[in-house]
Amino acid sequence: MLEQKLDENIRDKRNQKLEVFDVLRAALAISFKNFNFIIFIFLTSLPFFCFMFYYEIFLQRTLVETLNIVNKPHGYFYNNDIGYIPHFSTKEIMSLQIIKDLSQKLFHLGFLYLVPLHLAEFCSVIVIVDLASKIYVEERPLTLKEMKEMKHKLYYGARLRGTFITSIYILFVSTCILIGLIWLITNSLKLGLVWLILDYRFIIRDSAIDVFFAVFYGIAFVVLLTKYLEWSAMWNMSIVISVLEGIYGGEAFALSADFSKGSEGRGLLLMLVFFVWGLGLRLPCLYFGCYEGGRGIVAQISLFCLGIVLKWVVCMVYFYDCKKRILEKKVDEEVGRDIEAVGA
């Protein structure tokens, strides 16, 4: 009875233009109408899920360590007895060593994000998109045997190489934007690290200039984050296009931008849902120290990975709806031109 209702829900939604909640409901229906889909995705994505445990724990510990360093009181590493001299005091040497260790951890974190995490997630994403698309288009559940055959064809076909090229494009662009976001967040923290070592005391502290820069960086961060989420919907659609349409690289980007025209707001809201989902899972873990181990981190990462699966199913549904809207618009324009030609 439940599967019949879910089938009817998907069929009804495919015959009309989907809004944000409609896309989310369709993605949930696809995921939960076929239990084999959830089992197969879990098994094939197990390496990615396991690596996420290591990455997430390392990420949260690094963030906590960074905050602990920044929150040290001014002059903590400064020798007030001898004042600042060219020769480093013991506390100053300690501060430099701590910053050096932190820099190494940040470099290691960046490597984990760019190489193993990207590869593991890529191998899971192409399977999620391909199988979810088959269920969505054919409106029927798939057997485990069918899924296994589809995965074999996907992994050993040209689509794998082409989609990987598209993912490299996206990784480069998105990483550049993320660096900008991180710079905006940590700009004041960098000044804090300088104060931490040298114990500078600025006359303009807590002045109107500080307020101005705080507002400026805050506004710039919100604007860039908004554009990042909006562009993320387009970037993710280009991955879906590469998997389903066999169009790769710059062409996939261009087609994704074309399909996204007029739907930027929907894409932004959809990506915002999963951004809030991830942030809402990470912040409590940071606050309660779940990164130290235990059930809390297991629950957080399990829900986080579930969100990743749903996000890519959403991107697939979003792609089909955007494609349908654009094609209908082009057909209407051609019909309008034909009518005008007949009337003339």
N, C-alpha and C positions, 0 to 999 in steps of 0.2 A: 504493500500500500504506500509506504514511504517512497520507494523508488519510483512508483507511478506518478506521485505528486511532483517529485524532483524532475522527472522527464517532462511533464507538462509545463513546469516552471521554465525550464531551459527552452522548450519549443516556443512558448509564448514570447519570451524575451528576445529570441532571435528574429522574430517577425516584427519587432518594433525597435526604435532607437533607444539605446540604453543610456541611462544616467549613471551617476557614480554608484548609488546603492544597488542599481540593477546589475551593474558589472560585478560588484562584490557578491551579490546573491547568486549570480550565475556561476562564479568561480567556486563558491562554497558547494553549490549543487553538483558541479562536475567532480569535485574532490570526494564528496561523501556519498554520491550515488553508486560509486564503484569502489568497493573495499579492496579489490585487487590492485587498483591504482595506488592506494596508500601503501599497501604492503610492498609492491614492486619498487616504488620510489624510495621507500625506507631502506630496502636492501641494496639498491644500486647506489644510493647516496650515503651509505654507511661510512665510507672513507672520509667524505666531506664533513659529516656530522661529528665523527671522532676528532678530526683535526680542529673543528670549531671549538671543542672543549679546551684544547691546548691554547689555541689562539686567544680565545675570550678570557681565559684566566690570566695569560701573560699580558693582554691588553689592559685589563682592569688593575692588575698589580702595578703596571707601569704608570697608569693614570694616578693612582693613589700615591705612589712614590713622588711623582711630579708635583702634586698638590701639597704634599707634606714639605717638600723643599721650598716651594714658593711661599708657603704660609709661615715659614720661620720668621721671627721678628728681625727687623733691620739691625745689623750689627752683630747677629748671632755668630758669624764666623769672623768677626772683626776684633782685633786686639786693641781694646780701648786704652790699655796701659801704655803702649808704645806708639799708638797712632798709626796712620797709614804711612809706611815707608816702602822703598823699592823692594826690600827683601820681604818675602812672604812669611807671615807668622804660621804657627802650627795650625790654627783654626782656618787660615786662608788656604793652606795646602789641603786641608780636609775638604774645604768647599770645592776647590778645583777638582779633586778626585771624585767627589760625589757627582759633579756636573759631567765629568768625563764618563763615569759609569752610566749615568742616565742617558747621555748621548749615544753610547753603544747600544743600550736597550732600545732606544727609539729607532736607531738604524736597523736593528734586528727585527723590530716590529714592522717597519716599512718593508723589509725583505719578505717577511711572512705574508704580508698583505698582497704584495705585488706578484709573487711567484707561486708558492704552494697553495695558498688560499684561493687565488684566482683560478688556477688549474683545476683544483678539486671542485669548486663551485661551477665552473664551466661544464665539466663532465656531467654534473647533476642537472644543470639548467636545460641542456639540449634534450635530455630524456624527458624531463617534466613537460617542456613545451610540445614536443612531438606527440607524446601520449595524450596529453590533455586536449590537444587539437583534434586528434582522431576521435576521442570521445565526444567532443563538442560538435564536430561536423556531422558525424554519423549517428549521433544521438543514441548510442548503444554502449553498454559496458564492454570492456575488452577482457579476454582471458589472459592468464599469465603466460601462456604459450605465445599468443599474439604479441604481447608486450616484449617478450624475449626476442622474437624474430625482428620486431621493429628496432629494438636497441642494437641488435647485431648489424642490421643494414645501415643504421645511423652512424655507428662507430667506425665502420669500414667503408664509408662512402665519401664522396667529394664534399658533401655538406659539412662534415666535421672540420676539414681544413679551411673551408671558406668561412664558416661561422667563427672559427678561432681567429681568423684575420680580423673580422668585424669586432670581436671581443677585445683584441689588442688596441684597435682604434679607440674603443670606448674606455678602456683602462687608462690610456694615456690622457685623454681629455678629462675624464672624471677625476683622475689623480691631480691634475693641475688645478682644478676647481677646489678640490678638497684641501690642497696645500694653501690656497687663498683663504679658505674658511678657517683653517687652523691658525694661519698667521694673524687673522683678525682677532681670534679668541685669545691667542697667547701674546699679542703685541705688548700689552701692559704687563704680562707676566715676565717677559724678557727684561723689561725695565726693573721689575722686582728682583730678578736675579742679579742685576748689576748693583742695585742698592744692597742686596744681601752680602755681596763680597766687599764692596768699597764703602758701604755705609754713607752713600751720598744723601744729603738732606736738601731737597729742592725748595726754594722760596715759594715757587708757584704751586706747591702741594696743596690739594683741596681748594684750589682757586677756580675761577671761571674757566680758565684754559683747560684744566683737568676735566671739568664737566663737559666742555665743548668736545674734547677728544673722545670722552666716554660715549656721548650721544652719537658722534660721527661714526665711531667703530661699531656701535650697536646697530645703527641704521644700515651701514654698509653690510654687516653680517646678515641681517634679515633679508635685505635685497638679494644678496648673492645666494643665500640658502634657498630663497623662493625660486630663483632662476635655476639653481641646481636641481631642485625637485622637479621643476617643469621640464628641464632638459633630460632628466633621468627617465621620464616616461617615454620620451622620444628615443633615447639611447636603447632602452630595453626593447622598444618596438623594433629597432633595427636588428637586434639579436633574433627576435621572433621571425622577422622577415627572412633572415639568413637561413634559419632552420626550416621554415615552411615554404618559402618561395625560391630558395636557391640563389638569392641575390646577396652579394657580399661587399664588404668594405665601404668605400665612398658611395657607391650606388645604393646600398642599403640605407645609409644615412640620409641620402637625398630623398628616397622613397618614403622613409619614415617621417621626414620633415613635411613632405607633401600630404601624407595621410593625417598628420597631426594638426594641420591647419583648421582652425575653428574649434578644436577640441583641447586646446592647451590648458584650459581651466579644469577640465575633467582629469587630464593627466596629472596635473599638479595635486589635486585633491586625493587621487588614488595613491600617489607616492607619499603624500603627507600622512595618510593612514598608516602605512608601513613604517614610516620614519618615527611616528609617535609610538607605534607598537614596539619597535626596537629600543627607543629611548626609555619607554615606560618599563621595559624589562631590565635594562642595564642600571638605571639609577638606584632602584631599591637594592640591587646586588652590591653596588658600590657602597651604599649607606650602611648595610648590615654586614658587609665583609664576606659575602658569599664566595668571593674569589679564593678564600682560604680552603675551600673544599666543602663537601657535604651535599645534602639534597637540594639546597637552594640553587647552586650553580647548575646542577643537573636539570632541574625544572626550568630555569631561565633559558638555558641553551636549547632544550627540547622545544620550548615554545617559540624561541627565536628561529629555529630551523623550520618549524611549521609555518611561521610567517613568511619565510623565504619561498617555500613551496607555493603557498597561496598567492604570493606576489607575482610569481611567474605565470600562474594560471590566470590571474587577473590581467596581466600584460597580453596574454594570448587572446582573451575575450575582447579586450580593449582594441587590439589590432584588427580583429575581424569586424568590429563595429565601426571603427574609423574607416576601414577599407570600404565597407558597405555604404557609408555616408558619402564618401568621395565619389564612388562609382555612380551612385544614384544622382548626385549633383551633376556629374558630367553628362549622364543620360538626359537629364532634364534640360540642360543647356543645349544639347544637340537637337532634342525635340523642339525646343523653342526656336532655334535657328531654322529648322525645317518648316515650321509653321509660318515664320516670317517670310521665308522664301516662297512658299505657296501663296501667301496673301499678296505678295508683290506681283 
